[in-house]
Amino acid sequence: MTFDEVLADLQAQARTTKHAETGLWVAAQLRSRIEAGKLKPGSKLAEEALREALGVSRNTLREAFTALHAEHIVTRIPNRGVFVAHPTADDIREIYRVRRFLEPAAVLWAGEAPLEPLAAIVKTAQAAAAEGDIPGMAGANQDFHRALVNRAGSERLNSLMEQVLAEMRLVFHSMAANPAFHEPYVQDNARIVELLQAGDRAAAADFLSSYLDRAEAQLLAAVER
């Protein structure tokens, strides 16, 4: 998606959604487009164009940029502007440090939340894998991890996970054309569902922890090459 297409999308959202014109709202709109892969690493976030599309003040947009910068999703380059970030190896290590605390805990302590949403996402991912649809696999895998955390029933944890997923989408650009990276995790997600269906949360959490270790190692190797 081009930046002009993203602007049109944001403009339509601003026109059709009742919202408070706050920096938090603007940050959420930009974060969701980054998480969806519509804004790629290195994309310049043209301030005037975004301000006009969203119908917000310059100060409101800058509040949003400040929030996203704190989340490591955008970066400011003096005399050049604001850009979607390129995650570094250190960023990847920090992302996975957070994920290892957040996701296995959600698996262990989510109570009796239904498993049907997770199973449905796995089916979507398997269909994408069968068709060789790499963006489909990547998107479904992201949805799976979002749904895992959502089972904990916490708005604060969900908010944290959205930040993590937005950063992860930027990281995944290094693996954009590599089905060998995404496809094994489709089956790993299916295994997590099987373990949860069997009532073995501890095994599911342990499996997920080792899975996250493997993913981190693969991504670090790709970034550091």
Backbone bond lengths (Angstrom), bond angles and torsions (degrees), N, CA, C in turn:
res aa  C-N    CA-C-N  psi(-1)  N-CA   C-N-CA  omega(-1)  CA-C   N-CA-C  phi
1 M - - - 1.455 - - 1.528 108.72 -
2 T 1.349 116.63 132.40 1.458 120.23 179.14 1.525 110.48 -77.91
3 F 1.336 115.68 165.02 1.461 119.53 178.99 1.524 110.55 -63.73
4 D 1.340 117.55 -37.13 1.469 120.17 177.83 1.528 110.78 -62.62
5 E 1.326 117.44 -37.50 1.467 120.62 177.52 1.520 111.17 -67.39
6 V 1.338 116.31 -37.97 1.463 119.93 176.07 1.525 110.05 -63.84
7 L 1.335 117.15 -41.37 1.465 120.63 177.98 1.528 110.83 -59.94
8 A 1.338 116.66 -43.72 1.467 119.98 178.99 1.524 110.85 -63.47
9 D 1.316 116.27 -39.67 1.464 121.47 177.76 1.528 110.62 -62.64
10 L 1.320 116.85 -45.66 1.461 121.15 179.37 1.529 111.41 -65.24
11 Q 1.319 116.42 -39.49 1.460 120.21 179.40 1.520 110.96 -63.26
12 A 1.338 116.25 -42.56 1.462 120.05 177.74 1.520 111.07 -63.78
13 Q 1.325 116.46 -40.15 1.470 120.70 178.29 1.522 110.85 -62.14
14 A 1.334 115.62 -44.34 1.467 119.74 -178.58 1.521 111.75 -64.75
15 R 1.333 117.09 -33.53 1.462 120.86 -178.06 1.521 112.71 -76.26
16 T 1.319 116.78 -30.81 1.467 120.05 -171.55 1.523 113.69 -102.66
17 T 1.329 117.57 -6.65 1.460 120.77 -177.01 1.522 110.38 -115.49
18 K 1.313 116.07 128.97 1.459 119.62 172.88 1.522 108.08 -75.11
19 H 1.308 115.52 127.79 1.453 118.63 -177.34 1.522 110.07 -156.07
20 A 1.321 114.83 157.97 1.457 119.93 170.49 1.519 107.60 -83.20
21 E 1.331 116.37 134.76 1.461 119.56 -177.76 1.527 108.82 -79.39
22 T 1.314 114.62 77.50 1.460 121.09 -177.32 1.517 110.66 -118.56
23 G 1.336 114.54 159.41 1.451 118.83 176.32 1.512 112.66 -61.08
24 L 1.336 117.31 -33.51 1.464 120.27 179.56 1.515 111.30 -65.23
25 W 1.347 116.12 -40.62 1.467 119.29 178.95 1.527 110.62 -64.78
26 V 1.333 116.37 -44.94 1.466 120.09 179.63 1.524 110.06 -62.77
27 A 1.335 117.07 -43.39 1.469 120.14 178.69 1.518 110.87 -59.33
28 A 1.334 117.00 -40.50 1.468 120.44 179.78 1.523 110.86 -63.65
29 Q 1.338 117.34 -39.33 1.463 120.19 179.16 1.525 111.20 -65.05
30 L 1.308 116.85 -45.62 1.463 119.90 179.72 1.528 111.38 -67.64
31 R 1.341 116.19 -40.93 1.463 120.01 179.43 1.523 111.11 -60.33
32 S 1.332 116.61 -41.85 1.465 119.69 -177.87 1.521 111.18 -65.74
33 R 1.344 117.53 -35.15 1.476 119.90 177.72 1.519 111.41 -71.13
34 I 1.323 116.51 -35.07 1.465 119.77 176.18 1.525 109.85 -67.99
35 E 1.347 116.93 -44.66 1.466 121.19 -179.97 1.519 111.08 -61.34
36 A 1.358 116.57 -32.87 1.466 120.67 179.74 1.523 112.91 -82.35
37 G 1.330 117.24 -1.17 1.461 119.98 179.43 1.508 114.59 81.54
38 K 1.338 117.68 11.85 1.466 120.83 -178.39 1.521 112.04 -81.33
39 L 1.315 117.33 -23.43 1.460 122.98 174.74 1.523 107.47 -119.17
40 K 1.315 116.82 118.98 1.458 121.61 -170.60 1.528 111.44 -97.89
41 P 1.329 117.06 162.70 1.463 119.81 177.23 1.521 111.30 -53.45
42 G 1.321 115.60 134.82 1.457 120.29 179.42 1.513 114.52 90.62
43 S 1.343 118.71 -11.16 1.465 120.98 179.60 1.520 109.87 -64.43
44 K 1.330 116.31 131.92 1.465 119.67 176.82 1.517 109.19 -81.19
45 L 1.323 116.70 133.90 1.455 122.37 178.33 1.525 107.73 -97.96
46 A 1.330 115.11 88.84 1.465 121.30 -175.27 1.523 110.35 -63.23
47 E 1.325 115.97 117.03 1.457 120.93 -170.07 1.526 113.07 -62.50
48 E 1.324 117.83 -49.78 1.468 119.88 -175.92 1.523 111.38 -65.63
49 A 1.315 116.69 -40.73 1.465 120.11 -179.21 1.523 110.67 -64.87
50 L 1.327 116.74 -42.81 1.466 120.08 178.47 1.524 111.60 -66.39
51 R 1.322 116.41 -41.42 1.459 120.11 -179.39 1.529 110.92 -60.95
52 E 1.325 116.27 -42.91 1.463 120.49 -179.99 1.530 111.36 -69.07
53 A 1.327 116.95 -41.07 1.466 120.23 -179.00 1.519 111.31 -63.84
54 L 1.325 116.38 -39.16 1.461 120.95 -176.50 1.523 112.94 -88.97
55 G 1.324 116.58 -14.54 1.448 119.72 -179.70 1.505 113.28 68.44
56 V 1.337 116.85 39.14 1.464 120.82 -177.97 1.524 109.63 -122.83
57 S 1.305 115.60 166.79 1.461 120.94 -179.90 1.527 110.63 -77.73
58 R 1.325 114.07 164.66 1.458 119.40 177.13 1.532 110.76 -62.06
59 N 1.330 116.64 -40.50 1.461 119.81 179.82 1.531 111.85 -63.78
60 T 1.344 116.48 -39.63 1.464 120.17 178.70 1.521 110.88 -63.17
61 L 1.337 116.71 -43.92 1.462 119.79 179.01 1.525 110.53 -63.58
62 R 1.301 116.57 -39.82 1.465 119.15 -179.76 1.525 111.57 -68.36
63 E 1.330 117.27 -32.68 1.471 119.90 173.28 1.524 110.04 -61.08
64 A 1.345 115.95 -41.13 1.465 119.98 178.77 1.520 110.94 -64.24
65 F 1.327 116.66 -43.91 1.463 120.17 178.50 1.534 110.99 -61.07
66 T 1.333 116.21 -39.04 1.465 119.94 179.05 1.530 111.02 -62.46
67 A 1.341 115.71 -42.52 1.469 119.91 179.03 1.524 110.95 -64.54
68 L 1.328 117.52 -44.22 1.464 120.96 -178.57 1.524 111.32 -69.93
69 H 1.330 116.97 -32.54 1.460 120.08 176.32 1.526 110.27 -65.08
70 A 1.333 116.80 -39.90 1.467 120.84 178.02 1.519 111.51 -64.05
71 E 1.335 116.92 -26.88 1.460 122.10 178.71 1.523 112.17 -88.65
72 H 1.344 117.49 0.93 1.470 123.33 179.84 1.521 112.59 66.96
73 I 1.329 116.69 24.97 1.462 120.73 -179.53 1.531 110.89 -94.36
74 V 1.327 117.01 -30.02 1.461 121.15 173.88 1.513 108.66 -126.24
75 T 1.319 115.08 162.26 1.453 120.89 177.46 1.519 109.30 -134.02
76 R 1.319 116.80 145.07 1.456 122.45 176.71 1.522 109.27 -99.69
77 I 1.327 115.92 131.87 1.460 120.94 175.30 1.526 107.22 -115.33
78 P 1.330 118.53 116.93 1.461 120.66 -176.86 1.525 112.59 -51.79
79 N 1.317 115.09 134.69 1.472 124.22 177.50 1.525 113.68 66.64
80 R 1.335 117.26 7.27 1.464 119.98 178.45 1.518 112.28 -123.58
81 G 1.338 118.16 -35.40 1.454 119.49 177.52 1.514 113.07 127.46
82 V 1.335 114.10 -159.96 1.468 122.26 -177.06 1.525 108.49 -110.53
83 F 1.332 115.92 134.71 1.464 121.74 -176.17 1.524 109.75 -131.43
84 V 1.329 115.76 151.95 1.462 120.22 170.33 1.526 107.67 -64.98
85 A 1.311 116.21 134.65 1.465 121.07 -170.90 1.528 113.09 -71.69
86 H 1.330 114.47 154.13 1.468 124.08 167.63 1.531 106.35 -104.60
87 P 1.330 119.64 105.37 1.472 119.28 -178.88 1.528 111.97 -61.80
88 T 1.325 114.99 140.01 1.459 121.84 177.78 1.526 109.99 -95.63
89 A 1.317 115.83 175.87 1.465 120.26 175.98 1.528 110.62 -59.22
90 D 1.324 116.85 -40.55 1.466 119.61 178.50 1.525 111.21 -64.68
91 D 1.325 116.82 -37.50 1.467 120.08 176.67 1.527 110.60 -61.74
92 I 1.335 116.42 -43.20 1.462 120.46 179.90 1.527 110.30 -61.68
93 R 1.318 117.03 -43.37 1.471 119.90 179.07 1.525 110.78 -60.98
94 E 1.320 116.91 -40.80 1.459 120.25 -179.72 1.529 111.34 -69.21
95 I 1.332 117.03 -41.15 1.465 120.73 177.42 1.525 110.25 -57.22
96 Y 1.332 116.25 -47.05 1.467 119.35 -177.00 1.525 112.19 -74.08
97 R 1.320 117.65 -25.43 1.460 119.44 172.25 1.531 109.96 -62.17
98 V 1.323 115.91 -44.91 1.469 120.79 177.29 1.521 110.70 -63.87
99 R 1.321 116.77 -45.09 1.461 120.49 -176.75 1.527 112.02 -62.79
100 R 1.339 117.06 -36.93 1.464 119.63 -179.43 1.525 112.47 -67.86
101 F 1.332 116.72 -27.56 1.458 119.32 174.69 1.525 111.24 -81.41
102 L 1.317 116.92 -38.64 1.459 121.84 -170.23 1.528 113.68 -80.13
103 E 1.314 117.44 -53.10 1.466 120.08 -168.95 1.526 114.23 -74.30
104 P 1.343 119.98 -48.65 1.474 117.29 177.23 1.527 112.29 -60.22
105 A 1.333 117.17 -34.94 1.471 119.50 177.65 1.520 110.64 -63.79
106 A 1.336 116.98 -39.93 1.466 119.84 177.64 1.523 111.04 -63.51
107 V 1.330 115.95 -38.12 1.465 119.90 177.51 1.526 110.61 -63.39
108 L 1.311 116.34 -42.44 1.469 120.65 -177.12 1.524 113.13 -71.16
109 W 1.330 117.16 -37.56 1.463 120.25 -166.92 1.519 114.32 -114.93
110 A 1.323 118.90 17.36 1.464 120.94 -176.87 1.521 113.63 -78.57
111 G 1.309 117.91 -3.04 1.462 119.64 179.29 1.512 111.91 71.01
112 E 1.327 115.70 -142.20 1.465 120.63 -175.20 1.518 112.10 -101.74
113 A 1.319 117.52 32.75 1.471 120.38 177.46 1.524 109.44 -57.61
114 P 1.344 118.19 142.28 1.463 120.82 -176.64 1.531 112.45 -63.34
115 L 1.316 115.05 148.23 1.463 121.09 -178.57 1.524 113.19 -97.49
116 E 1.338 116.59 -8.17 1.466 119.57 -177.04 1.531 113.30 -57.21
117 P 1.348 119.14 -40.88 1.477 117.38 178.51 1.526 113.01 -61.08
118 L 1.332 117.51 -38.73 1.463 120.18 177.96 1.522 110.90 -65.43
119 A 1.326 116.60 -43.48 1.468 120.58 -179.88 1.516 111.06 -62.70
120 A 1.332 117.23 -38.70 1.462 121.05 179.87 1.523 110.93 -65.60
121 I 1.327 116.94 -39.56 1.465 120.27 178.22 1.519 110.84 -65.29
122 V 1.331 116.92 -39.86 1.464 120.29 177.69 1.530 110.53 -60.72
123 K 1.320 117.78 -41.77 1.469 120.59 178.58 1.526 110.75 -62.06
124 T 1.331 116.68 -41.17 1.461 120.40 177.72 1.522 110.71 -61.90
125 A 1.334 116.15 -43.03 1.464 120.54 179.62 1.526 111.44 -65.75
126 Q 1.312 116.97 -39.76 1.472 120.41 179.25 1.526 110.97 -65.25
127 A 1.330 116.47 -38.47 1.467 119.77 177.11 1.531 110.03 -64.52
128 A 1.330 117.48 -41.03 1.461 121.12 177.89 1.526 110.81 -63.79
129 A 1.348 116.20 -40.63 1.465 120.06 179.04 1.523 110.92 -63.45
130 A 1.319 116.73 -40.55 1.468 120.96 -179.82 1.531 111.51 -63.37
131 E 1.327 116.40 -29.04 1.464 121.35 -179.31 1.529 112.55 -94.15
132 G 1.342 116.80 -0.24 1.452 119.84 -176.98 1.517 113.25 68.49
133 D 1.314 116.57 26.73 1.462 123.05 -176.93 1.527 109.02 -88.38
134 I 1.327 116.93 93.81 1.461 120.93 -175.68 1.530 111.86 -66.34
135 P 1.352 119.63 -47.92 1.474 118.23 176.65 1.532 112.13 -59.42
136 G 1.336 116.89 -35.27 1.462 119.94 177.98 1.513 112.40 -64.57
137 M 1.340 115.93 -42.35 1.471 119.61 176.92 1.524 111.12 -64.11
138 A 1.336 116.27 -46.42 1.463 120.38 -178.19 1.519 110.94 -61.62
139 G 1.339 115.66 -43.90 1.458 119.54 -179.75 1.516 112.41 -64.98
140 A 1.328 116.84 -42.14 1.464 120.08 179.40 1.525 111.28 -66.87
141 N 1.333 116.83 -37.49 1.461 119.44 177.34 1.528 110.88 -63.88
142 Q 1.334 116.57 -39.99 1.466 119.85 175.37 1.529 110.39 -61.01
143 D 1.336 115.20 -44.59 1.468 119.75 179.93 1.525 111.26 -60.97
144 F 1.328 116.23 -36.21 1.463 120.40 -179.44 1.530 110.66 -62.68
145 H 1.311 116.25 -45.52 1.469 119.16 -178.28 1.524 111.42 -70.26
146 R 1.322 116.44 -34.85 1.466 119.60 174.11 1.530 109.80 -61.25
147 A 1.324 116.54 -44.30 1.467 121.15 -178.44 1.528 111.65 -67.27
148 L 1.330 117.14 -34.74 1.472 119.62 176.34 1.524 111.06 -58.38
149 V 1.328 115.89 -48.09 1.462 120.00 -178.84 1.524 110.95 -70.46
150 N 1.324 116.45 -35.87 1.467 120.51 179.63 1.528 112.07 -60.09
151 R 1.333 117.35 -26.82 1.464 120.76 179.97 1.529 112.39 -63.82
152 A 1.349 116.29 -18.53 1.461 119.81 178.98 1.526 111.40 -74.40
153 G 1.342 117.36 -16.13 1.458 120.95 176.28 1.518 114.78 71.26
154 S 1.342 117.49 30.28 1.462 121.49 -177.39 1.530 110.42 -119.34
155 E 1.328 117.38 120.88 1.459 120.49 177.29 1.531 111.33 -63.46
156 R 1.321 116.96 -36.35 1.463 119.87 -179.71 1.526 111.53 -66.72
157 L 1.332 116.52 -41.73 1.463 119.13 177.22 1.523 110.85 -66.73
158 N 1.324 116.59 -38.82 1.463 119.66 177.62 1.524 110.93 -62.35
159 S 1.328 116.81 -40.53 1.458 120.85 178.52 1.523 111.16 -63.30
160 L 1.327 116.25 -42.99 1.462 120.23 177.02 1.520 110.61 -62.21
161 M 1.339 117.13 -41.81 1.460 120.34 -179.22 1.521 111.53 -65.44
162 E 1.329 118.46 -34.56 1.464 120.24 177.03 1.519 110.51 -62.55
163 Q 1.324 116.94 -39.08 1.463 119.71 176.57 1.531 110.64 -63.64
164 V 1.324 115.49 -44.27 1.465 120.48 179.74 1.528 110.30 -61.47
165 L 1.326 117.36 -44.67 1.462 120.80 -177.77 1.523 112.00 -66.60
166 A 1.331 117.21 -34.66 1.463 119.45 176.57 1.517 110.39 -63.64
167 E 1.328 117.16 -42.98 1.471 120.14 175.74 1.522 111.15 -65.45
168 M 1.342 116.65 -39.51 1.461 119.89 -179.94 1.525 111.52 -62.37
169 R 1.320 117.08 -38.07 1.467 119.32 178.80 1.523 110.33 -59.78
170 L 1.334 117.36 -38.29 1.460 120.60 177.72 1.524 110.80 -67.68
171 V 1.337 116.50 -39.68 1.462 120.62 177.73 1.523 110.79 -62.46
172 F 1.338 117.06 -39.82 1.453 120.98 -175.02 1.518 113.50 -66.03
173 H 1.329 118.38 -14.21 1.462 118.44 177.80 1.521 111.33 -61.84
174 S 1.330 118.03 -25.63 1.466 120.45 177.16 1.522 111.65 -70.91
175 M 1.350 116.94 -15.64 1.461 121.86 -179.79 1.529 110.84 -116.84
176 A 1.331 117.16 18.62 1.466 121.20 -168.83 1.521 113.84 -57.08
177 A 1.319 118.26 -35.95 1.460 120.49 -175.33 1.519 112.96 -109.72
178 N 1.321 116.82 22.23 1.462 120.30 -174.11 1.530 110.84 -115.77
179 P 1.350 117.65 93.16 1.461 119.15 179.49 1.514 112.68 -64.16
180 A 1.335 117.52 -24.58 1.464 120.63 -179.40 1.520 111.59 -66.84
181 F 1.342 117.39 -19.62 1.452 119.27 175.11 1.526 110.50 -80.12
182 H 1.311 117.84 -50.43 1.467 121.22 -171.38 1.531 114.10 -76.89
183 E 1.329 117.51 -38.63 1.468 120.15 -170.47 1.524 114.44 -61.16
184 P 1.349 119.92 -42.60 1.480 117.93 179.90 1.524 113.28 -60.04
185 Y 1.318 116.88 -30.27 1.464 119.19 -178.50 1.525 112.48 -74.14
186 V 1.323 116.35 -21.73 1.467 119.51 173.55 1.533 109.33 -61.24
187 Q 1.330 115.86 -46.46 1.467 119.87 179.60 1.531 111.52 -72.77
188 D 1.326 116.68 -32.07 1.470 119.02 175.81 1.526 110.44 -64.03
189 N 1.331 116.74 -39.16 1.468 119.72 177.27 1.528 110.71 -64.05
190 A 1.318 115.79 -38.60 1.470 119.38 176.88 1.534 110.23 -62.22
191 R 1.329 116.68 -37.93 1.471 120.36 178.89 1.523 110.86 -65.76
192 I 1.324 117.64 -38.46 1.466 120.72 177.46 1.526 110.06 -61.22
193 V 1.323 116.88 -42.84 1.470 120.55 178.21 1.521 110.21 -62.30
194 E 1.332 117.30 -43.15 1.477 120.48 179.45 1.533 110.98 -59.52
195 L 1.324 116.69 -44.06 1.463 120.25 -179.50 1.532 111.26 -65.67
196 L 1.320 116.77 -39.05 1.457 119.98 177.61 1.520 111.20 -68.11
197 Q 1.327 116.69 -38.39 1.472 119.85 177.42 1.527 110.97 -63.76
198 A 1.327 116.11 -31.11 1.469 120.88 177.81 1.523 111.95 -80.85
199 G 1.322 117.14 -3.62 1.461 121.12 178.79 1.512 114.76 82.22
200 D 1.334 117.55 12.18 1.466 120.84 -176.80 1.529 109.60 -101.06
201 R 1.311 116.07 77.60 1.460 120.83 -177.35 1.530 111.86 -65.99
202 A 1.331 115.95 -37.69 1.468 119.43 -179.21 1.525 110.80 -61.38
203 A 1.325 117.02 -44.68 1.463 120.50 179.15 1.525 110.69 -65.25
204 A 1.340 116.54 -38.61 1.464 120.48 178.77 1.530 110.28 -63.92
205 A 1.337 116.79 -42.70 1.460 120.55 179.51 1.528 111.09 -65.49
206 D 1.338 117.77 -41.29 1.464 121.36 178.65 1.531 110.94 -64.65
207 F 1.331 115.33 -42.20 1.465 120.06 178.93 1.525 109.86 -62.04
208 L 1.328 116.49 -43.85 1.462 120.97 -180.00 1.529 110.64 -63.67
209 S 1.321 117.91 -40.21 1.466 120.60 179.47 1.523 111.41 -60.50
210 S 1.343 116.91 -44.45 1.467 119.77 179.77 1.527 110.93 -68.54
211 Y 1.300 116.48 -34.03 1.470 123.20 177.49 1.529 109.54 -63.02
212 L 1.335 117.13 -43.78 1.459 120.78 178.85 1.524 111.15 -65.67
213 D 1.330 117.13 -38.09 1.463 120.45 176.23 1.524 110.55 -59.85
214 R 1.321 116.25 -44.14 1.475 120.58 -178.81 1.525 111.17 -65.81
215 A 1.323 117.05 -43.39 1.461 120.77 179.96 1.526 110.87 -62.77
216 E 1.333 116.34 -42.67 1.462 119.92 178.78 1.527 110.54 -60.23
217 A 1.306 117.30 -45.21 1.465 121.11 -179.02 1.531 110.93 -61.57
218 Q 1.324 117.06 -42.18 1.467 120.43 179.25 1.525 111.52 -64.33
219 L 1.310 116.80 -43.61 1.463 120.61 -178.63 1.529 111.35 -67.71
220 L 1.325 116.58 -39.89 1.469 119.70 177.68 1.518 110.75 -63.47
221 A 1.322 116.37 -41.02 1.470 119.62 178.98 1.523 110.54 -62.53
222 A 1.340 117.29 -39.21 1.464 121.33 -179.39 1.521 111.11 -68.17
223 V 1.336 116.69 -42.38 1.470 121.06 -177.59 1.528 111.11 -70.90
224 E 1.316 116.82 -35.23 1.464 120.84 -174.16 1.522 113.78 -86.63
225 R 1.350 116.49 -6.65 1.474 118.81 178.21 1.520 110.13 -67.24
